[in-house]
Amino acid sequence: MKRRLKPKRTVVPAALIVAALILVIASKTPRANTIAIAEESGPAPSIASAQDVSFKVVERIQPIAFFRDAKKTAKKNADAEDDIKKSGALVVFTFDDGNESDFLLAYPILKKHGINGTSYINPYDADHEVKHKLSWEQIKLMKSAGWEFGDHTYKHMDLTKSTPEQIEKSMTQVNKAFMQNGLGRPDTFAYPYGRFNDDSLAVVRRYRTQARLAFYENEFADLKGDPYKIASISADMQKEERLKSREKLVDKACAEGAVIVFRAHCLYKETPGDTGKQVVMTSAALFEKLVDYCVDKGCSFCTMGELFAKQ
């Protein structure tokens, strides 16, 4: 009688089991993570395909190290998102009254960083070549470089002391002056003296697509609010203490991912009045420090006309 032979048991080495588990883990790991880990562990080798990336990573990363590195990568991504939020301020620099210092000082300061601003002008001044005010030649040059120009009424009129008919006349005069000089009809408006009432607001709504206020010193612009009541913060400065307070507002805007619309008037070089005497004046040196501060904080920049496209 023949003895029946028992089948031999196949013993799988433990090392092979571990290797198989590693391969299964790697195959189920998102490819983007394996690539990130490969980059962290040293210079990336010459790779023929995405499969090569996973294979090379599995060869040199042990299971514990794999999960540890993946955790580090996830933390880095979360930290990057936090950084974006913290430096998420959007800044707009605006200038009222069409002073020549917009061209002589503000324009080169901002252009150094590739930033465009918005100047609210009174076309009467350019039409009549008023001293220390922007000329049409200067306006056209700035416009061609990306600078924006808005309506500040034809002759800096107080809307609360004007009839709707007078305001409409100003609007049509501004449109005509802009069109004759190749600028196109202005879309954005700034209230002279920051004043308006229901009647004047109704006219502005018919002629312009947005309007900037001239008060609310500590309020950020609300892109979901009324586009004809855009809050702004003064950037008129003559002392370092004033600059520090503006910088704190920039910090707050960065932390909240907010929009901050700065407004300034006539900038001066060394002493107030050296670029023309105006009621409100700002040190160009302090203004430049504010711009540099915003740039160093990682802020984004746009013109008023671009503002609502940033939502």
Secondary structure, 3 states (H helix, E strand, C coil): CCCCCCCCCCCCCHHHHHHHHHHHHHHHCCHHHHHHHHHHCCCCCCCCCHHHHHHHHHHHCCHHHHHHHHHHHHHHHHHHHHHHHHCCCEEEEEEECCECHHHHHHHHHHHCCCCCCEEEECHHHHHCCCCCECCHHHHHHHHHCCCEEEECCCCCCCHHHCCHHHHHHHHHHHHHHHHHCCCCCCCEEECHHHCCCHHHHHHHHHHCCEEECCCCCCCCECCCCCCCCECCEECCCCCHHHHHHHHHHHHHHHHHCCEEEEEECEEECCCCCCCCCCCCEEEHHHHHHHHHHHHHCCCEECCHHHHHHHC
